[in-house]
Amino acid sequence: MEFIRHPRFKRVAEIAPIQLTERDREIIRTVHRHRFLRSTHVTALIGGSPTQLLRRLQRLFHHGYLERPRAQIDYFHRGGSQPMVYGLGSKGAALLRQESGSARRDLNWSLKNRGIDRLFLEHALLISDVMVGFELACRKFGRVRLLTCDQLPLPDELRNHREPFRWQVTLSNRHKLGLIPDQVFALEFADRPPGRNRAFFFLEADRATMPVVRQNLSQTSFFRKLLAYEATWTQGLHRSQFGFHRFRVITVTSSRQRVESMVAACQNLERGHGLFLFADRHSLAQTDPLAYDWKVGRPQDTARLFDS
């Protein structure tokens, strides 16, 4: 069958009719779960023929089930081949609302996806890079299951909250800091006893858009996040608010040099240095994140996630 090239970011009326399959529904659910995915992400997660899957993604876009954010248009103007990025479209949102039987707020993303800017998209794709890597690694390993944010066991008062993982801490100098992790997930280990078989993680996807350290806490910095997580651990908020027995903070950033700067910043913390794990995105992409030697918030120390 000849592959017909249609406009990348404009839907066409003459696209062939579509009969949704179960794999189409799985694609739509997968894209929604991650907010934005490259076509290469979808291929890795769904499996099957990459060529056929690309054709299916194209048809799902032209029929309105998926969106192609225009913020990525700069990538194609630079020339060369780039994987297309997809988000949830209006028909995809309607399909998922019908499946769930509720008017879920997060399905309104289908309207927001059209107007996002390039910086937001690049940040969202870094989160997807990390989370897709974890999902594929868990599938490969077999004895570890990834629990995504909506699968975590939360207290009833947080279960249907719009932003369950948004909280505030107060430091000893009465300075208040707010926290919203970029992603929250858990690894469930099949060979550990109940009650000790889950490790919880807060993910920070850092694109080096803010300084690591600044002169005062009223200014945005990565060190301010470190202080807020340290206070969360010290004050036991992870237990009282989320029911997590323990947690670690995973940061994936832009370069090895920035990792070293973050590890150095950890030395200014009073305690909790072992809470923090760091990796640069390029090194992490070359290996299995479960087998990766993450830098710890102590000089020269490394750890694997099986140690959590």
C-alpha positions as CSV (number, residue, x, y, z in Angstrom):
1,M,0.0,0.0,0.0
2,E,1.4,3.4,-1.0
3,F,2.0,5.8,1.9
4,I,0.3,9.1,1.3
5,R,2.0,12.1,2.8
6,H,-0.4,14.5,4.4
7,P,0.2,17.9,6.0
8,R,2.0,17.5,9.3
9,F,0.0,19.9,11.4
10,K,-3.2,20.5,9.5
11,R,-6.0,17.9,9.4
12,V,-7.3,16.9,6.0
13,A,-10.9,16.0,5.1
14,E,-10.0,13.3,2.6
15,I,-8.4,11.0,5.1
16,A,-9.7,7.4,4.9
17,P,-12.4,6.4,7.4
18,I,-11.2,4.8,10.6
19,Q,-12.6,1.9,12.6
20,L,-11.1,2.0,16.1
21,T,-9.3,-1.1,17.1
22,E,-8.3,-2.2,20.6
23,R,-4.7,-1.2,19.7
24,D,-5.9,2.2,18.7
25,R,-7.6,2.6,22.2
26,E,-4.3,1.4,23.8
27,I,-2.4,4.1,21.9
28,I,-4.8,6.8,23.0
29,R,-4.7,5.6,26.6
30,T,-0.9,5.5,26.5
31,V,-0.5,9.0,25.0
32,H,-2.9,10.4,27.6
33,R,-1.1,8.7,30.5
34,H,2.2,10.4,29.5
35,R,0.7,13.7,28.3
36,F,3.1,13.9,25.3
37,L,4.9,11.1,23.5
38,R,7.2,10.9,20.6
39,S,6.3,8.4,17.9
40,T,9.4,6.4,18.9
41,H,8.0,6.3,22.5
42,V,4.7,4.9,21.2
43,T,6.4,2.3,19.0
44,A,8.5,1.1,21.9
45,L,5.6,0.9,24.3
46,I,2.9,-0.6,22.0
47,G,5.1,-2.8,19.9
48,G,4.5,-4.2,16.4
49,S,5.5,-2.9,13.0
50,P,6.9,0.7,13.3
51,T,5.8,1.6,9.8
52,Q,2.2,0.4,10.4
53,L,2.1,2.2,13.8
54,L,3.3,5.5,12.2
55,R,0.4,5.2,9.7
56,R,-2.0,4.5,12.5
57,L,-0.8,7.5,14.4
58,Q,-1.3,9.7,11.4
59,R,-4.9,8.5,10.9
60,L,-5.6,9.0,14.6
61,F,-4.4,12.6,14.3
62,H,-6.3,13.4,11.2
63,H,-9.5,12.0,12.8
64,G,-9.0,14.1,15.9
65,Y,-8.2,11.4,18.4
66,L,-4.6,12.6,18.8
67,E,-3.1,16.1,18.7
68,R,0.2,17.2,17.1
69,P,1.3,20.2,19.2
70,R,2.5,23.0,16.9
71,A,5.2,23.9,19.4
72,Q,7.3,21.2,17.8
73,I,7.2,22.8,14.4
74,D,10.6,24.4,15.0
75,Y,12.2,21.0,15.0
76,F,11.0,20.3,11.4
77,H,12.1,23.8,10.2
78,R,15.7,22.9,11.2
79,G,15.7,20.0,8.7
80,G,16.4,16.4,9.1
81,S,14.2,13.6,10.4
82,Q,12.4,14.2,13.7
83,P,10.0,11.9,15.5
84,M,6.5,13.4,15.6
85,V,5.1,14.3,19.1
86,Y,1.6,13.4,20.0
87,G,-0.8,14.5,22.7
88,L,-4.5,13.8,23.4
89,G,-7.0,15.1,20.9
90,S,-10.6,16.1,21.5
91,K,-12.1,12.8,20.1
92,G,-9.6,10.9,22.2
93,A,-10.6,12.8,25.3
94,A,-14.3,12.0,24.5
95,L,-13.5,8.4,24.1
96,L,-11.7,8.1,27.4
97,R,-14.5,10.0,29.2
98,Q,-16.9,7.5,27.7
99,E,-14.7,4.6,28.9
100,S,-14.3,6.0,32.4
101,G,-17.9,7.1,32.7
102,S,-16.9,10.4,34.2
103,A,-15.9,14.0,33.2
104,R,-12.3,13.7,34.3
105,R,-10.5,17.0,34.6
106,D,-7.3,15.8,33.2
107,L,-9.0,15.0,29.9
108,N,-9.4,18.7,29.3
109,W,-5.7,18.6,28.3
110,S,-6.9,18.0,24.8
111,L,-7.8,21.6,24.6
112,K,-4.6,22.8,26.2
113,N,-2.3,20.7,24.1
114,R,-2.8,23.0,21.1
115,G,-1.5,26.1,22.7
116,I,1.6,25.0,24.7
117,D,4.9,26.6,24.0
118,R,8.2,24.9,23.0
119,L,9.8,25.2,26.5
120,F,6.8,23.5,28.1
121,L,6.8,20.7,25.4
122,E,10.6,20.1,25.9
123,H,10.1,19.8,29.6
124,A,7.2,17.4,29.2
125,L,9.2,15.3,26.8
126,L,12.1,15.0,29.2
127,I,9.6,13.6,31.8
128,S,8.3,11.2,29.1
129,D,11.8,10.1,28.2
130,V,12.4,9.1,31.8
131,M,9.1,7.5,32.5
132,V,9.1,5.5,29.3
133,G,12.6,4.3,30.1
134,F,11.4,3.1,33.5
135,E,8.3,1.3,32.0
136,L,10.4,-0.5,29.4
137,A,13.0,-1.5,32.0
138,C,10.4,-2.9,34.3
139,R,8.9,-4.9,31.5
140,K,12.3,-6.3,30.6
141,F,13.3,-7.2,34.2
142,G,10.0,-8.8,35.0
143,R,10.1,-8.8,38.8
144,V,9.6,-5.1,39.2
145,R,6.3,-3.3,38.4
146,L,6.0,0.4,37.7
147,L,3.2,2.1,39.6
148,T,2.3,5.4,37.9
149,C,0.8,8.3,39.7
150,D,-2.8,7.2,39.2
151,Q,-2.0,3.7,40.5
152,L,-0.5,4.8,43.8
153,P,-2.4,3.9,47.0
154,L,-3.4,7.4,48.3
155,P,-5.6,8.4,51.3
156,D,-9.2,8.9,50.3
157,E,-9.1,12.7,50.7
158,L,-6.4,12.9,48.0
159,R,-7.6,10.2,45.6
160,N,-9.8,12.6,43.5
161,H,-7.9,15.7,44.2
162,R,-6.9,17.8,41.2
163,E,-3.3,18.1,42.4
164,P,-2.8,15.4,45.1
165,F,1.0,15.9,45.0
166,R,1.1,19.6,45.8
167,W,2.2,20.6,49.2
168,Q,4.0,23.2,51.3
169,V,6.7,23.1,53.9
170,T,7.8,25.6,56.5
171,L,11.5,25.9,57.2
172,S,13.0,26.6,60.6
173,N,13.3,30.3,59.7
174,R,9.6,30.2,59.0
175,H,10.2,30.5,55.3
176,K,7.4,28.7,53.3
177,L,8.3,26.7,50.2
178,G,5.9,24.9,47.9
179,L,6.5,21.7,46.0
180,I,5.0,20.0,42.9
181,P,7.1,17.1,41.6
182,D,7.2,16.7,37.9
183,Q,6.1,13.0,38.4
184,V,5.5,10.6,41.2
185,F,5.8,6.9,40.9
186,A,6.7,3.7,42.7
187,L,8.6,0.5,42.0
188,E,7.0,-2.7,43.3
189,F,9.4,-5.6,43.9
190,A,7.9,-9.0,43.5
191,D,10.6,-10.7,45.6
192,R,10.2,-8.5,48.7
193,P,7.6,-9.0,51.5
194,P,4.4,-6.9,51.6
195,G,4.9,-3.6,53.4
196,R,8.6,-3.5,52.2
197,N,8.1,-4.2,48.5
198,R,7.4,-0.6,47.3
199,A,9.9,2.2,46.8
200,F,8.4,5.7,46.2
201,F,10.0,8.4,44.0
202,F,9.5,12.0,43.2
203,L,10.9,12.9,39.8
204,E,12.4,16.3,38.9
205,A,13.1,16.8,35.2
206,D,15.6,19.7,35.1
207,R,16.5,21.4,31.9
208,A,18.9,23.9,33.5
209,T,16.5,26.8,33.2
210,M,17.2,28.0,36.7
211,P,20.4,28.4,38.8
212,V,21.4,25.6,41.1
213,V,22.0,28.0,44.0
214,R,21.0,31.7,44.5
215,Q,21.7,34.2,47.3
216,N,18.3,34.0,49.0
217,L,15.3,31.7,49.2
218,S,12.9,34.2,47.7
219,Q,14.5,33.5,44.3
220,T,13.9,30.4,42.3
221,S,16.7,27.8,42.5
222,F,17.2,24.1,42.4
223,F,18.7,24.3,46.0
224,R,15.3,25.6,47.2
225,K,13.7,22.4,45.9
226,L,16.4,20.4,47.8
227,L,15.5,22.2,51.0
228,A,11.8,21.6,50.5
229,Y,12.3,17.9,50.0
230,E,14.7,17.7,53.0
231,A,12.0,19.4,55.1
232,T,9.4,17.0,53.8
233,W,11.5,14.1,55.0
234,T,12.4,15.7,58.3
235,Q,8.8,16.6,59.2
236,G,7.5,13.2,58.0
237,L,5.0,14.8,55.5
238,H,5.5,11.9,53.1
239,R,3.9,9.7,55.8
240,S,1.2,12.0,57.1
241,Q,0.0,13.3,53.7
242,F,0.6,10.4,51.3
243,G,1.1,7.3,53.4
244,F,4.6,6.7,51.9
245,H,6.9,4.9,54.4
246,R,9.9,6.5,52.6
247,F,10.9,8.2,49.4
248,R,13.8,9.3,47.2
249,V,14.0,12.2,44.8
250,I,15.3,11.4,41.3
251,T,16.6,14.3,39.3
252,V,17.4,14.0,35.6
253,T,19.2,17.0,34.2
254,S,21.0,18.3,31.2
255,S,24.7,17.5,31.7
256,R,27.3,15.8,33.9
257,Q,28.6,19.2,34.9
258,R,25.2,20.2,36.3
259,V,24.9,16.9,38.1
260,E,28.2,17.7,39.9
261,S,26.9,21.2,40.8
262,M,23.7,19.7,42.3
263,V,25.7,17.1,44.3
264,A,27.8,20.0,45.6
265,A,24.7,21.9,46.5
266,C,23.5,19.0,48.6
267,Q,26.5,19.5,50.9
268,N,24.8,22.6,52.2
269,L,21.9,20.5,53.5
270,E,21.9,19.6,57.2
271,R,20.7,16.0,56.7
272,G,19.0,13.7,54.2
273,H,21.8,13.7,51.6
274,G,20.9,10.1,50.7
275,L,17.4,11.1,49.6
276,F,18.7,12.6,46.4
277,L,19.7,10.7,43.2
278,F,21.0,12.4,40.1
279,A,21.7,11.5,36.4
280,D,22.3,13.4,33.2
281,R,19.8,12.7,30.5
282,H,22.4,11.6,27.9
283,S,24.1,9.0,30.1
284,L,20.7,7.7,31.4
285,A,19.4,7.2,27.9
286,Q,22.3,4.8,27.1
287,T,21.4,2.3,29.8
288,D,18.7,0.6,31.8
289,P,17.6,3.0,34.6
290,L,17.2,0.1,37.0
291,A,20.8,-0.8,36.5
292,Y,22.2,2.7,36.3
293,D,24.6,4.0,38.9
294,W,22.8,7.1,40.1
295,K,24.9,9.9,41.7
296,V,23.9,10.3,45.4
297,G,23.8,13.7,47.2
298,R,27.2,12.8,48.7
299,P,30.5,13.2,46.8
300,Q,31.7,10.0,45.1
301,D,28.6,7.9,46.2
302,T,26.4,6.1,43.8
303,A,23.3,3.9,44.2
304,R,21.0,1.7,42.1
305,L,17.3,1.8,42.5
306,F,17.2,-1.7,43.9
307,D,18.9,-0.2,46.9
308,S,15.8,1.9,47.7
